[in-house]
Amino acid sequence: MKTKNEIRAEFKEIRKNITASERKNLSSLICQKIAESQEFNDCDCIGFYAADNFEVDLRPLFKKFCGQKRFYLPRFNAATSLYDMVMITDFEHDLIVGKYGISEPKDGLEKASQKELESMLFLVPGVAFDSECQRLGRGKGFYDRLLLTKKFSVGVFFECQRAEKIPIEEHDIALDLIITEKSIYKNA
């Protein structure tokens, strides 16, 4: 079996081969599938992410449902070396470039309460996944720590990111569901 680092390197290259036009079209399809899911419709608090140039872009989902649902993005907390989930209402004006060059909410915006965290639907990115809803992230474990409080987590991936098997360690947290442009995978 390949190591996590070998799989990560392989799928980083695969993601680079998706053109901007393909990424936009596939992201739109995935956002539509998320919007149609029971899990999304049943939840008022949505934890999501600001996509880099290789991830599924969730801005169409945010634009369509902002105001109907509360949306939270991770913001690095230097005091704890963890991420807090922070509510945003404007994707263009509420964000700054944060740690690791990733867009995150600026200071002064409301952090999610414990109750909101416990009821939040997390939409989670990653480098690769498998059909058993295991996720391979960037290797820092930030989402694994965030997901300790989760109600329900949905992995958001392009189908080309599906690996045969992701090796897991004790700290890895499986996702409840994975949505791609072609399929929906459920954690048994």
Secondary structure as UniProt FT lines:
FT   HELIX           4..16
FT   HELIX           20..36
FT   HELIX           38..41
FT   STRAND          45..47
FT   TURN            53..54
FT   HELIX           59..65
FT   TURN            67..68
FT   STRAND          69..77
FT   TURN            78..81
FT   STRAND          82..88
FT   TURN            91..93
FT   STRAND          95..97
FT   HELIX           99..101
FT   STRAND          103..105
FT   TURN            107..108
FT   HELIX           114..119
FT   STRAND          121..124
FT   STRAND          128..129
FT   TURN            131..132
FT   STRAND          135..136
FT   HELIX           142..146
FT   HELIX           147..149
FT   STRAND          152..156
FT   HELIX           159..161
FT   TURN            170..171
FT   STRAND          177..179
FT   STRAND          184..186
//
